[in-house]
Amino acid sequence: MFLRNTNPEYCQPLTPEDAETLGLTSAREVERYLGFRDNHTETPLLSLPALAASIGIASIHIKDEGKRLGLGSFKALGGSYAVIRLVLEEAGRQLGRTVDVSELSTHDVRAVSARMTFACATDGNHGRSVAQGAQLVGARAAIVVHGGVSDERVAAIARFGAEMIRVAGTYDDSVREAARVARENGWTIVSDTSWTGYERIPGLVMQGYTAIVREALRALPEPPTHVFVQSGVGGIAAAVAGHLAIALGDKRPILTVVDPARSACIVETARAGHPVKIPHGEPTVMAMLECYEPSLVAWRILARVGDGFMTVDEEDAITIMRRLANPLGKDPAIVAGESGGVGLAGLLRAAADPAIKLKLGLNAKSRVFVINTEGATDPEKYRMLVGRTPAEVTAGLGVDYSAASAAGAGM
């Protein structure tokens, strides 16, 4: 499924608040904050020339966020950044002055953060980021997870000292529960989705993601002509689209948002022309993207600077994991989790469909940018789907698809 953006706000400027959130000044500040993180290094930008040639385009560059801040996901940039910002703002209110990130470890700031608790809902990666951020500043974290979150992902969050709260239902049910317990306990909710009356903190989360785009633009030999980016509630897609629109202006690339077909809340919102909640159906293997209601802030941005909206199927996601693990020619092997390669899966599906290819203007001169949004954040699930462990892929060891094919057959 592919839809062009026909929203009346399409190609209109971002609202002043969104332009400030995703603008150059804010993005530079995000990178300054990252400079105070002990384990911060820029994630690699990798070229896939053999894959690009196989689909008839000039180049594919992929930013590997599986290497980000030790958390294995782009989400490491959002939740922890928002937590740090909120602690510094609260310290500033209590101390009666501006408090800089360079003061994060001081006694006065730690005394403030020790009395704060941050809560969120998560499919896995966002919660890990919030929990890591809370541990970093000496605050508490309470993370709400739904029944579909694997024990392995829950354990990865809990190791940061977070209180884990399990609820039945879907991601959207966990969002509501996180908001409820935060309200009752006086905790600060750090959500990566927004709703009426709650926009600023999700905006800070999205602001953190602008570091991906800044790093990529510095490393790319030329700006991209096309971007394919996956979407859950829309946060990463909106952050990428919004910052590129500001940084590149009328030379911005054509940006396509890619949803799982089983949880296509952004695609259905684009079809309706306004935010819609879609019914919960069969779970998707793309667990980090299994969302049924879009972020209001994200849609406001994508309505203006998202050019196309499309879906990919379960087998597309599994196939791209295997293709990245077993690359063509001399392309590098990349470990991508179930949701990590979905933007690239969207590109391959578009390139294989003459009608979509024509609509997007994909041709021999196209330079495409995509993001591997997560590595193997559930290593056992990765092994089942790909047939090898992440370490074996990285080491370039041979593949046995017998187990992987059986595991993927029921998806």
C-alpha positions as CSV (number, residue, x, y, z in Angstrom):
1,M,0.0,0.0,0.0
2,F,1.3,3.5,-0.9
3,L,-0.3,6.9,-0.4
4,R,0.9,10.3,-1.5
5,N,0.4,13.1,1.0
6,T,-2.8,14.9,0.1
7,N,-3.2,16.7,3.4
8,P,-4.2,20.4,3.0
9,E,-1.2,21.3,5.1
10,Y,1.3,19.5,2.9
11,C,4.3,21.6,2.0
12,Q,3.3,24.3,4.5
13,P,6.0,25.5,7.0
14,L,6.3,23.7,10.3
15,T,4.5,25.4,13.2
16,P,6.8,27.8,15.2
17,E,7.0,25.4,18.1
18,D,7.9,22.4,16.0
19,A,10.4,24.4,14.0
20,E,12.1,25.4,17.3
21,T,12.0,21.9,18.7
22,L,13.6,20.3,15.5
23,G,15.7,23.3,14.4
24,L,19.4,23.8,14.0
25,T,19.9,25.5,17.4
26,S,18.1,22.8,19.3
27,A,19.9,20.0,17.3
28,R,23.3,21.6,18.2
29,E,22.3,21.6,21.8
30,V,21.4,17.9,21.6
31,E,24.9,17.2,20.4
32,R,26.4,19.3,23.1
33,Y,24.5,17.2,25.7
34,L,25.8,14.1,24.1
35,G,29.3,15.3,24.6
36,F,28.8,14.9,28.3
37,R,27.9,11.2,28.0
38,D,30.8,8.9,28.8
39,N,29.9,6.3,26.1
40,H,29.0,8.6,23.3
41,T,30.4,8.1,19.9
42,E,28.8,8.9,16.5
43,T,27.1,5.8,15.0
44,P,28.5,4.5,11.7
45,L,27.1,5.5,8.4
46,L,27.5,2.5,6.0
47,S,27.3,2.3,2.2
48,L,25.5,-0.5,0.4
49,P,26.7,-0.1,-3.2
50,A,25.9,-3.7,-4.3
51,L,22.3,-3.5,-3.0
52,A,21.9,-0.1,-4.6
53,A,23.1,-1.4,-7.9
54,S,20.8,-4.4,-7.7
55,I,17.7,-2.2,-7.5
56,G,18.9,0.4,-10.1
57,I,19.7,3.4,-7.9
58,A,22.9,5.4,-7.3
59,S,23.5,4.7,-3.6
60,I,22.1,3.5,-0.3
61,H,23.5,4.8,3.0
62,I,22.3,3.3,6.3
63,K,22.9,4.8,9.7
64,D,23.4,2.0,12.2
65,E,21.7,2.9,15.4
66,G,22.4,-0.5,16.8
67,K,25.6,1.0,18.1
68,R,24.0,3.9,20.0
69,L,25.0,4.6,23.6
70,G,25.2,0.9,24.5
71,L,21.4,0.5,24.2
72,G,21.2,-0.9,20.7
73,S,18.6,1.5,19.4
74,F,18.0,5.1,18.3
75,K,15.7,5.4,21.3
76,A,18.8,5.9,23.4
77,L,18.9,9.4,22.1
78,G,15.3,10.4,23.1
79,G,14.2,9.3,26.5
80,S,17.4,9.8,28.4
81,Y,17.9,13.2,26.8
82,A,14.4,14.3,27.9
83,V,15.1,13.0,31.4
84,I,18.3,15.0,31.6
85,R,16.6,18.2,30.3
86,L,13.8,17.8,32.8
87,V,16.1,17.3,35.8
88,L,18.1,20.4,34.8
89,E,14.9,22.5,34.4
90,E,13.6,21.4,37.8
91,A,17.0,22.1,39.4
92,G,16.9,25.5,37.8
93,R,13.5,26.2,39.3
94,Q,14.5,25.1,42.8
95,L,17.9,26.9,42.7
96,G,16.6,30.0,41.1
97,R,19.1,30.1,38.2
98,T,19.9,28.4,34.9
99,V,21.5,25.0,35.4
100,D,23.8,23.7,32.7
101,V,24.3,20.1,31.7
102,S,27.9,20.4,32.9
103,E,26.5,20.6,36.4
104,L,24.7,17.3,36.2
105,S,26.9,15.5,38.7
106,T,27.0,18.3,41.3
107,H,25.6,17.8,44.7
108,D,22.9,20.4,44.3
109,V,21.5,18.9,41.1
110,R,21.8,15.3,42.4
111,A,19.8,16.4,45.5
112,V,17.0,17.5,43.1
113,S,17.1,14.4,40.9
114,A,17.0,12.0,43.8
115,R,13.5,13.2,44.6
116,M,12.2,12.7,41.0
117,T,10.6,9.6,39.4
118,F,10.2,9.3,35.7
119,A,7.6,6.9,34.2
120,C,6.9,5.7,30.7
121,A,5.3,3.0,28.6
122,T,7.4,1.0,26.2
123,D,7.7,-1.8,23.8
124,G,11.3,-2.1,25.0
125,N,13.7,0.5,23.6
126,H,12.2,3.7,24.9
127,G,11.8,2.3,28.4
128,R,15.5,1.3,28.4
129,S,16.5,4.8,27.4
130,V,14.3,6.4,30.2
131,A,15.6,4.0,32.7
132,Q,19.2,4.6,31.7
133,G,18.7,8.4,31.9
134,A,17.2,8.1,35.3
135,Q,20.1,6.0,36.5
136,L,22.5,8.5,35.0
137,V,21.1,11.4,37.0
138,G,20.3,9.5,40.2
139,A,16.5,9.5,39.8
140,R,14.0,6.7,39.9
141,A,12.2,5.1,36.9
142,A,8.9,3.2,36.7
143,I,8.4,1.5,33.3
144,V,5.1,0.1,32.1
145,V,5.2,-2.8,29.7
146,H,2.3,-4.7,28.0
147,G,2.0,-8.4,27.6
148,G,3.7,-8.5,24.2
149,V,7.0,-7.3,25.5
150,S,9.5,-10.2,25.8
151,D,11.1,-11.2,29.1
152,E,14.5,-10.5,27.5
153,R,13.5,-6.9,26.8
154,V,12.0,-6.5,30.3
155,A,15.2,-7.7,31.8
156,A,17.3,-5.3,29.7
157,I,15.3,-2.4,31.2
158,A,15.3,-3.7,34.7
159,R,19.1,-3.9,34.8
160,F,19.1,-0.1,35.1
161,G,17.3,-0.3,38.4
162,A,13.8,0.6,37.0
163,E,10.6,-0.6,38.7
164,M,8.8,-2.7,36.1
165,I,5.0,-2.6,35.9
166,R,3.2,-5.2,33.6
167,V,-0.2,-4.6,32.2
168,A,-2.4,-6.7,29.9
169,G,-3.3,-5.4,26.4
170,T,-1.3,-3.5,23.8
171,Y,1.2,-0.7,23.7
172,D,-1.6,1.9,23.8
173,D,-3.0,0.3,27.0
174,S,0.4,0.6,28.6
175,V,0.6,4.3,27.6
176,R,-2.7,5.0,29.4
177,E,-1.6,3.0,32.4
178,A,1.7,4.9,32.6
179,A,-0.1,8.2,32.5
180,R,-2.5,7.0,35.2
181,V,0.2,5.8,37.7
182,A,2.3,8.9,37.0
183,R,-0.6,11.2,37.8
184,E,-1.6,9.3,41.0
185,N,2.0,9.2,42.3
186,G,3.2,12.7,41.2
187,W,5.7,11.2,38.8
188,T,6.9,12.8,35.6
189,I,5.7,11.0,32.5
190,V,8.3,10.8,29.7
191,S,6.3,9.5,26.7
192,D,7.5,9.2,23.1
193,T,3.9,9.8,22.0
194,S,1.8,12.8,22.5
195,W,-1.9,13.5,23.2
196,T,-4.0,16.6,23.7
197,G,-2.4,18.8,26.4
198,Y,0.8,16.7,26.5
199,E,3.2,17.7,23.8
200,R,6.4,19.4,25.2
201,I,8.1,16.3,26.6
202,P,7.4,14.1,23.5
203,G,8.9,17.0,21.6
204,L,12.1,16.8,23.7
205,V,12.2,13.1,23.0
206,M,12.0,13.8,19.3
207,Q,14.5,16.6,19.6
208,G,17.0,14.0,20.8
209,Y,16.7,12.1,17.6
210,T,17.9,15.1,15.5
211,A,21.5,13.9,16.3
212,I,21.0,11.1,13.9
213,V,20.3,13.5,11.0
214,R,23.1,15.9,11.9
215,E,25.7,13.1,12.0
216,A,24.4,11.7,8.8
217,L,24.5,15.0,6.9
218,R,28.1,15.5,7.9
219,A,29.1,12.1,6.8
220,L,27.2,11.7,3.5
221,P,29.1,12.6,0.4
222,E,26.0,14.4,-1.0
223,P,22.6,15.1,0.6
224,P,20.1,12.3,-0.1
225,T,17.4,12.6,-2.7
226,H,15.1,10.1,-0.9
227,V,14.6,8.9,2.7
228,F,12.6,5.9,3.9
229,V,12.0,5.9,7.6
230,Q,9.9,3.5,9.7
231,S,7.2,4.7,12.1
232,G,5.5,3.5,15.2
233,V,3.6,6.5,16.7
234,G,5.6,8.7,14.2
235,G,8.3,10.2,16.4
236,I,11.4,9.1,14.6
237,A,9.8,9.8,11.2
238,A,8.7,13.3,12.2
239,A,12.1,14.1,13.8
240,V,13.9,13.1,10.6
241,A,11.5,14.8,8.3
242,G,11.2,18.0,10.3
243,H,15.0,18.5,10.8
244,L,15.7,17.7,7.1
245,A,13.1,20.2,6.0
246,I,14.8,22.9,8.2
247,A,18.4,21.9,7.4
248,L,18.0,21.5,3.6
249,G,15.0,23.8,2.8
250,D,13.7,23.4,-0.7
251,K,16.4,20.8,-1.4
252,R,15.1,18.4,1.2
253,P,14.7,14.8,0.1
254,I,11.5,13.0,-0.7
255,L,10.6,11.3,2.5
256,T,8.4,8.2,2.7
257,V,7.1,6.9,6.1
258,V,7.0,3.1,6.4
259,D,4.5,1.3,8.6
260,P,3.9,-2.4,9.4
261,A,0.8,-3.4,7.6
262,R,-0.6,-4.9,10.8
263,S,-0.3,-1.6,12.8
264,A,-0.4,1.1,10.2
265,C,-1.7,4.0,12.3
266,I,0.3,6.6,10.4
267,V,-0.7,5.3,7.0
268,E,-4.4,5.3,8.1
269,T,-4.0,8.7,9.6
270,A,-2.6,10.0,6.3
271,R,-5.6,8.3,4.4
272,A,-8.1,10.0,6.7
273,G,-6.3,13.3,6.8
274,H,-6.5,13.5,10.6
275,P,-5.2,11.3,13.6
276,V,-7.1,8.0,13.8
277,K,-6.9,5.1,16.2
278,I,-6.9,1.8,14.4
279,P,-8.3,-1.5,15.8
280,H,-5.9,-3.9,17.4
281,G,-5.4,-7.0,15.3
282,E,-2.8,-9.8,14.9
283,P,0.5,-8.8,16.4
284,T,3.4,-7.9,14.1
285,V,6.9,-9.2,14.2
286,M,8.0,-5.6,14.0
287,A,7.4,-5.3,17.8
288,M,8.9,-1.8,18.3
289,L,6.5,-0.4,15.7
290,E,3.3,-2.0,16.9
291,C,1.3,1.1,17.7
292,Y,-2.3,1.8,17.0
293,E,-2.6,5.5,17.6
294,P,-0.3,8.2,16.3
295,S,1.5,10.9,18.2
296,L,-0.4,14.2,17.7
297,V,2.9,16.2,17.4
298,A,4.4,13.7,15.0
299,W,1.4,13.8,12.7
300,R,1.3,17.6,12.7
301,I,4.9,17.5,11.4
302,L,4.4,14.6,8.9
303,A,1.3,16.2,7.5
304,R,3.5,19.1,6.3
305,V,6.8,17.4,5.4
306,G,6.0,13.7,4.8
307,D,5.8,13.0,1.1
308,G,4.5,9.4,1.0
309,F,3.2,6.7,3.3
310,M,3.4,3.0,2.7
311,T,3.2,-0.4,4.5
312,V,5.4,-3.5,4.5
313,D,4.4,-7.0,5.4
314,E,5.8,-9.5,8.0
315,E,7.9,-11.3,5.5
316,D,9.4,-8.0,4.3
317,A,10.8,-7.3,7.8
318,I,12.2,-10.8,8.2
319,T,13.7,-10.8,4.7
320,I,15.5,-7.5,5.3
321,M,17.0,-8.8,8.5
322,R,18.4,-11.7,6.6
323,R,19.6,-9.7,3.7
324,L,21.5,-7.3,5.9
325,A,23.1,-10.2,7.7
326,N,24.0,-11.8,4.4
327,P,24.9,-8.8,2.2
328,L,25.4,-8.7,-1.6
329,G,29.0,-8.3,-2.9
330,K,31.3,-6.4,-0.6
331,D,28.5,-4.6,1.3
332,P,29.0,-4.8,5.1
333,A,27.0,-7.2,7.2
334,I,24.6,-5.4,9.6
335,V,22.7,-6.7,12.6
336,A,19.2,-5.3,12.4
337,G,16.4,-6.2,14.8
338,E,12.8,-7.0,13.8
339,S,12.0,-3.2,13.4
340,G,15.5,-2.0,12.5
341,G,15.5,-2.5,8.7
342,V,11.9,-1.6,8.0
343,G,12.8,1.7,6.2
344,L,15.1,-0.3,3.9
345,A,12.3,-2.9,3.4
346,G,10.1,0.0,2.3
347,L,12.7,1.1,-0.3
348,L,13.0,-2.4,-1.7
349,R,9.3,-2.8,-2.0
350,A,9.0,0.6,-3.7
351,A,11.8,-0.2,-6.1
352,A,10.1,-3.4,-7.1
353,D,6.8,-1.7,-7.8
354,P,6.9,0.3,-11.1
355,A,3.9,2.5,-10.0
356,I,5.4,3.4,-6.6
357,K,8.9,3.9,-8.2
358,L,7.5,6.3,-10.7
359,K,5.5,8.3,-8.1
360,L,8.6,8.7,-5.9
361,G,11.0,9.4,-8.8
362,L,13.3,6.6,-7.9
363,N,15.9,6.2,-10.7
364,A,19.5,5.6,-11.5
365,K,20.5,9.0,-9.9
366,S,18.6,8.5,-6.6
367,R,20.6,8.6,-3.4
368,V,18.7,7.0,-0.5
369,F,19.2,7.4,3.2
370,V,17.7,4.9,5.7
371,I,18.2,4.1,9.4
372,N,18.8,0.8,11.1
373,T,16.8,1.9,14.1
374,E,17.7,-1.1,16.3
375,G,20.2,-3.9,16.5
376,A,19.3,-7.3,18.0
377,T,17.5,-6.0,21.1
378,D,16.0,-9.5,21.6
379,P,19.0,-11.7,20.7
380,E,17.1,-15.0,20.9
381,K,14.3,-13.7,18.6
382,Y,17.0,-12.5,16.2
383,R,18.6,-15.9,16.2
384,M,15.3,-17.6,15.4
385,L,14.6,-15.3,12.5
386,V,18.0,-15.0,11.0
387,G,19.5,-18.4,11.8
388,R,22.6,-17.0,13.4
389,T,23.4,-15.1,16.6
390,P,24.4,-11.4,16.3
391,A,28.0,-12.3,17.1
392,E,28.1,-14.8,14.3
393,V,26.7,-12.3,11.8
394,T,29.3,-9.7,12.9
395,A,32.0,-12.4,12.6
396,G,30.9,-13.3,9.1
397,L,30.1,-16.9,9.9
398,G,28.0,-19.1,7.5
399,V,24.2,-19.2,7.7
400,D,21.8,-22.1,8.2
401,Y,18.3,-21.1,7.3
402,S,16.6,-24.3,8.3
403,A,15.7,-23.1,11.8
404,A,15.2,-19.5,10.7
405,S,12.7,-20.5,8.0
406,A,10.7,-22.6,10.4
407,A,10.6,-19.7,12.9
408,G,9.5,-17.2,10.3
409,A,6.9,-19.4,8.7
410,G,4.2,-18.6,11.2
411,M,4.7,-14.9,11.1
